[in-house]
Amino acid sequence: MSVRTGRTALIAVVMASVGVTAFVTPAAADGTTGGHHRHRGTQQAIEAAVRDGVPGVVAQARDRDGTWNGTAGVANLRTGRERLPQDRYRVGSITKTFVATVVLQLEAEGRLGIDDTVEQWLPGVVRGHGHDGRRITLRQLLNHTSGIYNYTDDPGFQKKVFGGFLQHRYDTWTPRQLVGLAMEHEPDFAPGASWHYSNTNFILAGMVVEKVTGRSYGSEIERRILRPLSLRATSVPGTDARMPRPSGRAYSKLSEDPKARIHDVTELNPSAAWAAGEMVSDSADLQRFYRALLKGRLLPRQQLREMTTTVEVDPQRPGNGYGLGLMRLKTSCGKDVWGHGGGIHGSSSEALMTRDTSHSLALNFNGDWSGDAWAVVEAEFCG
């Protein structure tokens, strides 16, 4: 649900980065076609993540040579079951690209304007401690230039959802509650004055989708994206705490103490993330989605141009930018990759591809306290 800026600008898990534990099993790699020696560095990078403490990693890459699958570690610490390429996992903030796509589809249909104010669609919702929805546009929600406070930074929310996870893992949160938490704080800056990642922006975007369509944002994602693209492993679970099969377990230390015990956090009510990060998918579906998006199958040319027009996220890293629910990241070898990352309890994921969609990667760590996802990205696109 949150973002890490700086060197990688990749989406990270909401838990703080803490210590490591070694749960290493023999790694595996397979593929459908030849040329997989090119992914040797990627396999080594996911094995390194397991040595660093991640229980298990699954990665899938696609290029002109075909599809490569790599795994390392385990999906289940109790049984030792290895991770499978078809495992489903919680994708966290990758949800944001799906939500932004629906908003831009609604713009293409003439049902809203990307520069409409939030107040126009959600009157009185963004008010309090300096927040003013009359000055914030939908575009500013989608590219994180609104200045709206990030509700996941609220100390009370963190105490309950992170520190008190075991007692509150099945609690249901409403979008109004989540936005209300943000309104109890001052905004980070005046609308449009800077950039700061805020999950509140996409809670509001989901609420706008529901106001415009009269249907849940999840049903709109299913109707407009999942069914047309046959993304059968992808779902919007709502308040359902269970994971669909096949899937492994998800693990967290729920603490900044490197010696803290590891907890199985697989089951959770994802309404605490809602439109900012509740979705479930697998590596194949994520790549299919981003490929269709960047090829123009989901958006007309004008809306895709708006989505891929980025704002600077770090002045010291001019190659990294954020569009409308979509990130552009520059690798060390000069390649730009597009997509998003996401983190939620026990799960950290990335889905990235070149702009021409000829080379893509999706991966998941089933632990949230260690591992370097960017090292895997670098190995795949620059190795």
LINLINFEN-V187008 format. One record per pair of residues at least 12 apart in sequence whose ideal C-beta (glycine too) atoms are under 8 Angstrom apart, sorted by the first residue. I is the first residue (numbers start at 1). GAP is how many residues later the second one is. D is the distance in whole Angstrom. If there is no record, write none. Layout:
# LINLINFEN-V187008
i = (I & I)
gap = (GAP & GAP)
d = (D & D)
This chain:
# LINLINFEN-V187008
i = (1 & 1 & 1 & 1 & 1 & 1 & 1 & 1 & 1 & 1 & 1 & 2 & 2 & 2 & 2 & 2 & 2 & 2 & 3 & 3 & 5 & 5 & 5 & 6 & 6 & 7 & 7 & 8 & 8 & 8 & 9 & 9 & 9 & 9 & 9 & 9 & 10 & 10 & 10 & 10 & 10 & 10 & 10 & 11 & 11 & 11 & 11 & 11 & 11 & 11 & 11 & 11 & 11 & 12 & 12 & 12 & 13 & 13 & 13 & 13 & 13 & 13 & 13 & 14 & 14 & 14 & 14 & 14 & 14 & 15 & 15 & 15 & 15 & 15 & 15 & 15 & 15 & 16 & 17 & 17 & 18 & 18 & 18 & 18 & 18 & 18 & 18 & 18 & 19 & 19 & 19 & 19 & 19 & 19 & 19 & 19 & 20 & 20 & 20 & 20 & 20 & 21 & 21 & 21 & 22 & 22 & 22 & 23 & 23 & 23 & 23 & 23 & 23 & 23 & 24 & 24 & 24 & 24 & 24 & 25 & 25 & 25 & 25 & 25 & 25 & 27 & 27 & 27 & 27 & 27 & 27 & 27 & 27 & 28 & 28 & 28 & 28 & 29 & 29 & 29 & 29 & 29 & 30 & 30 & 30 & 31 & 31 & 31 & 31 & 32 & 32 & 33 & 33 & 33 & 34 & 34 & 35 & 35 & 35 & 36 & 36 & 38 & 38 & 38 & 38 & 39 & 39 & 39 & 39 & 39 & 40 & 41 & 41 & 41 & 42 & 42 & 42 & 42 & 42 & 42 & 42 & 42 & 42 & 43 & 43 & 44 & 45 & 45 & 45 & 45 & 45 & 45 & 46 & 46 & 46 & 46 & 46 & 46 & 47 & 48 & 48 & 49 & 49 & 49 & 49 & 49 & 49 & 49 & 49 & 49 & 50 & 50 & 50 & 52 & 52 & 52 & 53 & 53 & 53 & 53 & 54 & 54 & 54 & 54 & 54 & 54 & 55 & 55 & 55 & 55 & 55 & 55 & 55 & 55 & 55 & 56 & 56 & 56 & 56 & 56 & 56 & 56 & 56 & 56 & 56 & 56 & 57 & 57 & 57 & 57 & 57 & 57 & 57 & 57 & 57 & 57 & 57 & 58 & 58 & 58 & 58 & 58 & 58 & 58 & 58 & 58 & 58 & 59 & 59 & 59 & 59 & 59 & 59 & 59 & 59 & 60 & 60 & 60 & 60 & 60 & 60 & 60 & 61 & 61 & 61 & 61 & 62 & 62 & 62 & 63 & 63 & 63 & 64 & 64 & 69 & 69 & 71 & 71 & 71 & 73 & 74 & 75 & 75 & 75 & 75 & 75 & 76 & 76 & 77 & 77 & 77 & 77 & 78 & 81 & 83 & 83 & 84 & 84 & 85 & 85 & 86 & 86 & 86 & 86 & 87 & 87 & 87 & 87 & 87 & 88 & 88 & 88 & 88 & 88 & 88 & 88 & 88 & 88 & 89 & 89 & 89 & 89 & 89 & 89 & 89 & 89 & 89 & 89 & 89 & 90 & 90 & 90 & 90 & 90 & 90 & 90 & 90 & 90 & 90 & 90 & 90 & 91 & 91 & 91 & 91 & 91 & 91 & 91 & 91 & 91 & 91 & 92 & 92 & 92 & 92 & 92 & 92 & 92 & 92 & 92 & 93 & 93 & 93 & 93 & 93 & 93 & 93 & 94 & 94 & 94 & 94 & 94 & 94 & 94 & 94 & 94 & 94 & 95 & 95 & 95 & 95 & 95 & 95 & 95 & 95 & 96 & 96 & 96 & 96 & 96 & 96 & 96 & 97 & 97 & 97 & 97 & 97 & 97 & 97 & 98 & 98 & 98 & 98 & 98 & 99 & 99 & 99 & 99 & 99 & 99 & 99 & 99 & 100 & 100 & 100 & 100 & 100 & 100 & 100 & 101 & 101 & 101 & 101 & 101 & 101 & 101 & 102 & 102 & 102 & 102 & 102 & 102 & 103 & 103 & 103 & 103 & 103 & 103 & 103 & 104 & 104 & 104 & 104 & 104 & 104 & 105 & 105 & 105 & 105 & 106 & 106 & 106 & 107 & 108 & 108 & 108 & 108 & 111 & 111 & 112 & 112 & 112 & 113 & 114 & 114 & 114 & 114 & 114 & 114 & 115 & 115 & 115 & 116 & 116 & 117 & 117 & 117 & 117 & 117 & 117 & 118 & 118 & 118 & 118 & 118 & 118 & 118 & 118 & 118 & 119 & 119 & 119 & 119 & 121 & 121 & 121 & 121 & 121 & 122 & 122 & 122 & 122 & 125 & 125 & 125 & 125 & 126 & 126 & 126 & 126 & 127 & 128 & 128 & 129 & 129 & 129 & 129 & 129 & 130 & 130 & 131 & 131 & 131 & 131 & 131 & 131 & 135 & 135 & 136 & 136 & 137 & 138 & 138 & 139 & 139 & 140 & 140 & 140 & 141 & 141 & 141 & 141 & 141 & 142 & 142 & 142 & 142 & 142 & 143 & 143 & 143 & 143 & 143 & 143 & 144 & 144 & 144 & 144 & 144 & 144 & 144 & 145 & 145 & 145 & 145 & 145 & 145 & 146 & 146 & 146 & 146 & 147 & 147 & 147 & 147 & 147 & 147 & 147 & 147 & 147 & 148 & 148 & 148 & 148 & 148 & 148 & 148 & 149 & 149 & 149 & 149 & 149 & 149 & 149 & 149 & 150 & 150 & 150 & 150 & 150 & 150 & 150 & 151 & 151 & 151 & 151 & 151 & 151 & 151 & 151 & 152 & 152 & 153 & 154 & 154 & 154 & 154 & 156 & 157 & 157 & 161 & 162 & 162 & 163 & 165 & 165 & 165 & 165 & 165 & 165 & 166 & 166 & 169 & 169 & 169 & 169 & 169 & 170 & 170 & 170 & 170 & 171 & 171 & 171 & 172 & 172 & 172 & 173 & 173 & 173 & 173 & 174 & 175 & 175 & 175 & 175 & 175 & 178 & 178 & 178 & 178 & 179 & 179 & 179 & 179 & 182 & 182 & 195 & 195 & 195 & 195 & 197 & 199 & 199 & 199 & 200 & 201 & 202 & 202 & 202 & 202 & 203 & 203 & 203 & 205 & 206 & 206 & 206 & 207 & 209 & 216 & 217 & 217 & 218 & 218 & 219 & 221 & 221 & 222 & 224 & 225 & 225 & 229 & 229 & 229 & 229 & 231 & 231 & 231 & 231 & 232 & 233 & 233 & 233 & 233 & 233 & 234 & 234 & 234 & 234 & 234 & 234 & 234 & 235 & 235 & 235 & 236 & 236 & 237 & 237 & 237 & 237 & 238 & 238 & 238 & 239 & 239 & 239 & 240 & 241 & 241 & 241 & 241 & 242 & 243 & 243 & 243 & 244 & 247 & 248 & 249 & 249 & 249 & 249 & 250 & 250 & 250 & 250 & 250 & 250 & 250 & 250 & 250 & 251 & 251 & 251 & 251 & 251 & 251 & 251 & 252 & 252 & 252 & 252 & 252 & 252 & 253 & 253 & 262 & 264 & 265 & 265 & 266 & 268 & 268 & 270 & 273 & 277 & 277 & 277 & 278 & 283 & 283 & 283 & 283 & 284 & 286 & 286 & 286 & 287 & 287 & 287 & 287 & 287 & 289 & 290 & 290 & 290 & 290 & 290 & 290 & 290 & 291 & 291 & 291 & 293 & 293 & 294 & 294 & 294 & 294 & 294 & 295 & 306 & 306 & 307 & 307 & 307 & 307 & 308 & 308 & 308 & 308 & 308 & 309 & 309 & 310 & 310 & 310 & 310 & 310 & 311 & 317 & 319 & 325 & 326 & 326 & 326 & 327 & 327 & 327 & 329 & 329 & 331 & 331 & 331 & 331 & 332 & 332 & 333 & 333 & 335 & 335 & 335 & 336 & 336 & 337 & 337 & 337 & 337 & 337 & 337 & 338 & 338 & 338 & 338 & 339 & 339 & 339 & 341 & 343 & 345 & 346 & 346 & 346 & 347 & 347 & 347 & 347 & 348 & 348 & 348 & 348 & 348 & 348 & 349 & 349 & 349 & 349 & 350 & 350 & 350 & 350 & 350 & 352 & 352 & 354 & 359 & 361 & 361 & 361 & 361 & 363)
gap = (13 & 91 & 92 & 151 & 198 & 272 & 275 & 276 & 341 & 342 & 343 & 12 & 91 & 148 & 150 & 195 & 197 & 341 & 90 & 194 & 192 & 308 & 309 & 308 & 311 & 310 & 367 & 321 & 365 & 366 & 304 & 305 & 308 & 311 & 318 & 320 & 317 & 319 & 331 & 340 & 363 & 364 & 367 & 81 & 82 & 83 & 316 & 329 & 330 & 331 & 332 & 338 & 339 & 329 & 331 & 336 & 79 & 330 & 331 & 332 & 334 & 335 & 355 & 138 & 148 & 329 & 330 & 331 & 354 & 147 & 237 & 238 & 239 & 328 & 330 & 353 & 354 & 240 & 352 & 353 & 235 & 237 & 238 & 239 & 240 & 242 & 351 & 352 & 34 & 234 & 238 & 239 & 240 & 241 & 350 & 351 & 32 & 33 & 238 & 349 & 350 & 32 & 241 & 349 & 28 & 29 & 31 & 27 & 30 & 32 & 33 & 50 & 51 & 54 & 23 & 26 & 27 & 48 & 49 & 25 & 47 & 48 & 49 & 55 & 57 & 16 & 19 & 20 & 23 & 43 & 44 & 45 & 46 & 42 & 43 & 44 & 54 & 14 & 39 & 40 & 41 & 42 & 38 & 39 & 55 & 35 & 36 & 37 & 38 & 34 & 35 & 32 & 33 & 34 & 31 & 32 & 28 & 30 & 31 & 29 & 32 & 25 & 27 & 30 & 345 & 22 & 29 & 31 & 341 & 344 & 343 & 338 & 339 & 342 & 17 & 19 & 26 & 28 & 319 & 334 & 337 & 338 & 341 & 27 & 29 & 335 & 327 & 330 & 331 & 333 & 334 & 335 & 13 & 24 & 25 & 26 & 317 & 330 & 25 & 324 & 327 & 23 & 24 & 316 & 321 & 322 & 323 & 324 & 326 & 327 & 22 & 23 & 321 & 318 & 319 & 320 & 314 & 316 & 317 & 318 & 19 & 311 & 312 & 313 & 316 & 317 & 18 & 19 & 20 & 22 & 194 & 196 & 207 & 311 & 312 & 15 & 16 & 17 & 18 & 19 & 26 & 27 & 192 & 309 & 310 & 311 & 13 & 14 & 15 & 16 & 26 & 306 & 307 & 308 & 309 & 314 & 319 & 12 & 13 & 25 & 26 & 27 & 29 & 31 & 225 & 305 & 306 & 12 & 224 & 302 & 303 & 304 & 305 & 317 & 321 & 25 & 223 & 224 & 227 & 301 & 302 & 303 & 298 & 299 & 300 & 319 & 225 & 297 & 298 & 295 & 296 & 297 & 294 & 295 & 16 & 214 & 12 & 13 & 14 & 293 & 174 & 12 & 172 & 173 & 174 & 291 & 172 & 173 & 172 & 174 & 185 & 187 & 171 & 167 & 165 & 283 & 162 & 164 & 198 & 199 & 147 & 160 & 196 & 198 & 159 & 160 & 161 & 195 & 277 & 145 & 155 & 156 & 157 & 158 & 159 & 192 & 193 & 194 & 154 & 158 & 159 & 161 & 191 & 192 & 193 & 258 & 260 & 275 & 277 & 153 & 160 & 180 & 188 & 189 & 190 & 252 & 254 & 255 & 256 & 257 & 259 & 186 & 188 & 189 & 190 & 195 & 251 & 256 & 258 & 260 & 273 & 181 & 185 & 249 & 250 & 251 & 252 & 255 & 256 & 257 & 106 & 183 & 184 & 247 & 248 & 249 & 250 & 183 & 185 & 187 & 192 & 245 & 246 & 247 & 248 & 255 & 257 & 107 & 178 & 180 & 181 & 182 & 183 & 184 & 247 & 106 & 179 & 180 & 181 & 229 & 244 & 246 & 192 & 193 & 196 & 228 & 229 & 242 & 243 & 123 & 127 & 181 & 191 & 227 & 103 & 106 & 107 & 110 & 118 & 122 & 176 & 226 & 42 & 102 & 105 & 207 & 224 & 225 & 226 & 123 & 124 & 192 & 197 & 198 & 206 & 224 & 107 & 115 & 118 & 119 & 122 & 123 & 35 & 39 & 102 & 105 & 106 & 221 & 222 & 195 & 199 & 200 & 202 & 203 & 220 & 119 & 193 & 194 & 198 & 103 & 106 & 107 & 196 & 191 & 192 & 194 & 195 & 101 & 102 & 26 & 96 & 100 & 25 & 23 & 24 & 25 & 28 & 192 & 210 & 22 & 23 & 24 & 21 & 22 & 16 & 17 & 18 & 19 & 20 & 21 & 15 & 16 & 18 & 19 & 20 & 23 & 28 & 86 & 90 & 13 & 14 & 15 & 17 & 17 & 86 & 87 & 90 & 91 & 82 & 85 & 86 & 89 & 51 & 54 & 79 & 82 & 22 & 53 & 57 & 78 & 56 & 55 & 56 & 54 & 55 & 56 & 57 & 58 & 56 & 57 & 17 & 18 & 51 & 52 & 55 & 56 & 55 & 56 & 12 & 55 & 54 & 67 & 70 & 167 & 185 & 51 & 52 & 61 & 60 & 61 & 63 & 64 & 67 & 59 & 60 & 63 & 182 & 183 & 52 & 167 & 168 & 179 & 180 & 181 & 51 & 52 & 53 & 54 & 57 & 167 & 178 & 46 & 47 & 48 & 49 & 50 & 166 & 41 & 45 & 52 & 55 & 40 & 41 & 42 & 43 & 44 & 45 & 46 & 47 & 49 & 34 & 39 & 40 & 50 & 52 & 53 & 56 & 33 & 34 & 36 & 37 & 38 & 39 & 49 & 51 & 32 & 38 & 46 & 47 & 48 & 49 & 50 & 27 & 28 & 30 & 31 & 47 & 48 & 49 & 52 & 47 & 124 & 32 & 27 & 28 & 30 & 31 & 25 & 24 & 115 & 111 & 92 & 183 & 91 & 87 & 89 & 98 & 100 & 103 & 180 & 88 & 97 & 72 & 96 & 98 & 99 & 100 & 71 & 97 & 98 & 99 & 98 & 100 & 101 & 67 & 97 & 99 & 96 & 98 & 99 & 101 & 97 & 28 & 31 & 32 & 99 & 100 & 22 & 25 & 94 & 96 & 21 & 24 & 25 & 28 & 16 & 18 & 116 & 117 & 118 & 127 & 125 & 74 & 77 & 78 & 76 & 75 & 73 & 74 & 75 & 123 & 71 & 72 & 73 & 70 & 68 & 69 & 70 & 68 & 66 & 22 & 19 & 58 & 18 & 20 & 17 & 15 & 58 & 14 & 74 & 64 & 73 & 59 & 60 & 63 & 68 & 50 & 54 & 57 & 58 & 53 & 47 & 48 & 49 & 51 & 52 & 45 & 46 & 47 & 48 & 51 & 52 & 55 & 44 & 45 & 46 & 42 & 43 & 33 & 41 & 42 & 43 & 32 & 33 & 40 & 30 & 31 & 32 & 29 & 26 & 27 & 28 & 29 & 25 & 23 & 24 & 37 & 36 & 19 & 118 & 15 & 17 & 97 & 117 & 14 & 15 & 16 & 95 & 96 & 97 & 116 & 117 & 118 & 12 & 13 & 14 & 95 & 115 & 116 & 117 & 13 & 93 & 94 & 115 & 116 & 117 & 115 & 116 & 105 & 82 & 80 & 81 & 80 & 76 & 77 & 74 & 71 & 65 & 66 & 67 & 66 & 68 & 79 & 80 & 81 & 78 & 63 & 65 & 76 & 64 & 66 & 73 & 74 & 75 & 62 & 48 & 49 & 61 & 62 & 63 & 67 & 70 & 62 & 66 & 69 & 14 & 33 & 14 & 44 & 59 & 61 & 63 & 62 & 17 & 18 & 16 & 17 & 18 & 19 & 15 & 18 & 20 & 30 & 47 & 14 & 15 & 12 & 13 & 16 & 17 & 18 & 12 & 13 & 17 & 15 & 12 & 13 & 14 & 12 & 13 & 14 & 23 & 48 & 46 & 47 & 50 & 51 & 46 & 50 & 48 & 49 & 19 & 46 & 47 & 18 & 19 & 15 & 16 & 17 & 24 & 40 & 44 & 14 & 15 & 16 & 17 & 12 & 13 & 14 & 32 & 25 & 23 & 20 & 21 & 22 & 17 & 18 & 19 & 21 & 16 & 17 & 19 & 20 & 23 & 25 & 13 & 14 & 15 & 16 & 12 & 13 & 23 & 26 & 27 & 25 & 29 & 27 & 22 & 15 & 16 & 19 & 20 & 13)
d = (5 & 6 & 6 & 5 & 5 & 5 & 5 & 4 & 7 & 7 & 6 & 5 & 7 & 7 & 6 & 7 & 7 & 7 & 7 & 4 & 7 & 6 & 5 & 6 & 7 & 7 & 8 & 7 & 8 & 4 & 5 & 6 & 7 & 4 & 7 & 6 & 8 & 7 & 5 & 6 & 6 & 6 & 8 & 7 & 5 & 8 & 8 & 6 & 3 & 5 & 6 & 8 & 7 & 7 & 5 & 7 & 7 & 3 & 7 & 8 & 7 & 5 & 4 & 6 & 7 & 6 & 7 & 8 & 8 & 6 & 6 & 8 & 7 & 8 & 7 & 5 & 7 & 5 & 7 & 7 & 6 & 7 & 5 & 7 & 5 & 7 & 5 & 8 & 7 & 8 & 7 & 2 & 7 & 8 & 7 & 7 & 5 & 3 & 7 & 7 & 4 & 5 & 7 & 8 & 8 & 6 & 6 & 7 & 8 & 5 & 8 & 6 & 6 & 6 & 8 & 5 & 6 & 8 & 7 & 8 & 8 & 6 & 5 & 7 & 7 & 6 & 7 & 5 & 7 & 7 & 7 & 4 & 8 & 7 & 5 & 8 & 7 & 5 & 7 & 7 & 5 & 7 & 8 & 5 & 8 & 6 & 6 & 4 & 6 & 5 & 5 & 6 & 3 & 7 & 6 & 7 & 8 & 3 & 7 & 7 & 5 & 7 & 7 & 8 & 7 & 6 & 5 & 7 & 7 & 8 & 7 & 4 & 7 & 3 & 6 & 6 & 8 & 6 & 8 & 6 & 5 & 4 & 6 & 5 & 8 & 7 & 8 & 5 & 4 & 8 & 4 & 8 & 5 & 6 & 7 & 5 & 7 & 6 & 5 & 7 & 7 & 7 & 8 & 6 & 8 & 4 & 6 & 8 & 7 & 7 & 5 & 4 & 8 & 5 & 5 & 7 & 7 & 7 & 4 & 7 & 6 & 5 & 7 & 5 & 6 & 4 & 5 & 6 & 8 & 6 & 8 & 5 & 8 & 5 & 5 & 7 & 7 & 3 & 5 & 5 & 7 & 4 & 6 & 8 & 5 & 8 & 8 & 7 & 5 & 6 & 7 & 7 & 7 & 6 & 8 & 7 & 8 & 8 & 5 & 4 & 7 & 6 & 5 & 8 & 6 & 7 & 5 & 7 & 7 & 7 & 7 & 4 & 8 & 6 & 8 & 6 & 4 & 6 & 7 & 7 & 6 & 8 & 7 & 7 & 5 & 5 & 6 & 7 & 5 & 7 & 5 & 8 & 6 & 8 & 4 & 8 & 4 & 7 & 7 & 8 & 8 & 6 & 8 & 3 & 6 & 7 & 6 & 5 & 7 & 7 & 7 & 8 & 8 & 7 & 6 & 7 & 6 & 8 & 7 & 8 & 7 & 6 & 6 & 7 & 6 & 5 & 5 & 6 & 7 & 5 & 7 & 6 & 8 & 7 & 4 & 5 & 7 & 5 & 8 & 6 & 8 & 7 & 7 & 7 & 7 & 5 & 6 & 4 & 7 & 8 & 7 & 7 & 8 & 8 & 6 & 8 & 5 & 8 & 8 & 4 & 8 & 8 & 5 & 7 & 5 & 7 & 5 & 8 & 5 & 8 & 8 & 7 & 4 & 8 & 3 & 5 & 4 & 7 & 7 & 6 & 8 & 7 & 5 & 6 & 7 & 4 & 7 & 8 & 7 & 7 & 7 & 8 & 5 & 7 & 4 & 6 & 6 & 8 & 7 & 7 & 7 & 5 & 6 & 4 & 7 & 5 & 8 & 7 & 7 & 5 & 6 & 8 & 8 & 7 & 7 & 5 & 6 & 7 & 5 & 5 & 6 & 7 & 7 & 8 & 6 & 5 & 6 & 7 & 7 & 7 & 5 & 6 & 5 & 8 & 7 & 7 & 5 & 3 & 7 & 8 & 6 & 6 & 6 & 7 & 8 & 7 & 6 & 7 & 5 & 6 & 6 & 7 & 7 & 6 & 6 & 7 & 6 & 8 & 8 & 5 & 4 & 8 & 7 & 6 & 7 & 6 & 7 & 7 & 7 & 7 & 6 & 7 & 6 & 7 & 5 & 7 & 5 & 5 & 8 & 7 & 7 & 5 & 8 & 7 & 5 & 5 & 8 & 6 & 8 & 5 & 7 & 6 & 7 & 6 & 6 & 6 & 7 & 6 & 6 & 8 & 4 & 8 & 5 & 7 & 7 & 7 & 8 & 6 & 7 & 8 & 4 & 4 & 8 & 8 & 8 & 5 & 5 & 7 & 7 & 6 & 6 & 6 & 8 & 6 & 7 & 7 & 7 & 7 & 7 & 7 & 7 & 4 & 7 & 6 & 7 & 6 & 5 & 8 & 5 & 5 & 6 & 7 & 7 & 6 & 8 & 5 & 8 & 5 & 7 & 5 & 8 & 7 & 6 & 8 & 7 & 6 & 6 & 8 & 4 & 7 & 5 & 5 & 8 & 7 & 8 & 6 & 4 & 5 & 8 & 8 & 5 & 6 & 6 & 6 & 6 & 6 & 5 & 6 & 6 & 8 & 6 & 7 & 5 & 8 & 7 & 6 & 6 & 8 & 6 & 7 & 6 & 4 & 5 & 4 & 6 & 5 & 8 & 7 & 7 & 7 & 6 & 6 & 8 & 5 & 5 & 6 & 7 & 4 & 8 & 4 & 7 & 6 & 6 & 7 & 6 & 7 & 8 & 7 & 7 & 4 & 6 & 6 & 5 & 7 & 4 & 4 & 8 & 6 & 5 & 7 & 5 & 8 & 8 & 4 & 7 & 7 & 7 & 7 & 6 & 8 & 5 & 7 & 8 & 7 & 8 & 5 & 8 & 7 & 8 & 7 & 7 & 7 & 7 & 7 & 7 & 5 & 7 & 6 & 8 & 8 & 5 & 6 & 8 & 7 & 5 & 6 & 5 & 8 & 5 & 5 & 7 & 7 & 5 & 7 & 5 & 6 & 7 & 7 & 5 & 8 & 7 & 6 & 6 & 6 & 8 & 8 & 4 & 5 & 7 & 5 & 7 & 8 & 7 & 4 & 7 & 8 & 8 & 5 & 4 & 8 & 8 & 6 & 6 & 6 & 6 & 6 & 3 & 8 & 8 & 8 & 8 & 8 & 5 & 3 & 6 & 8 & 6 & 8 & 7 & 8 & 7 & 7 & 6 & 6 & 6 & 8 & 7 & 4 & 6 & 6 & 8 & 8 & 6 & 4 & 7 & 5 & 7 & 7 & 4 & 8 & 5 & 8 & 7 & 7 & 5 & 8 & 7 & 6 & 6 & 6 & 8 & 6 & 8 & 7 & 8 & 5 & 8 & 5 & 8 & 5 & 6 & 5 & 8 & 6 & 6 & 7 & 7 & 6 & 8 & 6 & 5 & 5 & 8 & 7 & 7 & 5 & 5 & 7 & 3 & 5 & 5 & 8 & 8 & 7 & 6 & 7 & 5 & 6 & 5 & 8 & 5 & 5 & 5 & 7 & 5 & 7 & 8 & 5 & 8 & 8 & 4 & 4 & 7 & 8 & 6 & 7 & 6 & 6 & 8 & 6 & 8 & 8 & 4 & 7 & 7 & 8 & 8 & 4 & 4 & 7 & 7 & 5 & 8 & 5 & 8 & 7 & 5 & 6 & 8 & 5 & 8 & 7 & 7 & 5 & 7 & 8 & 8 & 8 & 6 & 7 & 6 & 5 & 6 & 8 & 6 & 5 & 4 & 7 & 5 & 5 & 7 & 7 & 7 & 8 & 6 & 8 & 6 & 5 & 8 & 8 & 5 & 8 & 7 & 7 & 7 & 6 & 7 & 6 & 6 & 6 & 8 & 7 & 8 & 7 & 6 & 5 & 5 & 6 & 6 & 7 & 4 & 7 & 5 & 7 & 7 & 6 & 4 & 6 & 6 & 8 & 7 & 6 & 7 & 6 & 7 & 6 & 5 & 4 & 6 & 7 & 6 & 6 & 6 & 7 & 5 & 6 & 7 & 6 & 7 & 7 & 4 & 8 & 6 & 7 & 6 & 7 & 7 & 5 & 8 & 7 & 5 & 5 & 7 & 6 & 6 & 8 & 8 & 7 & 8 & 6 & 5 & 7 & 6)
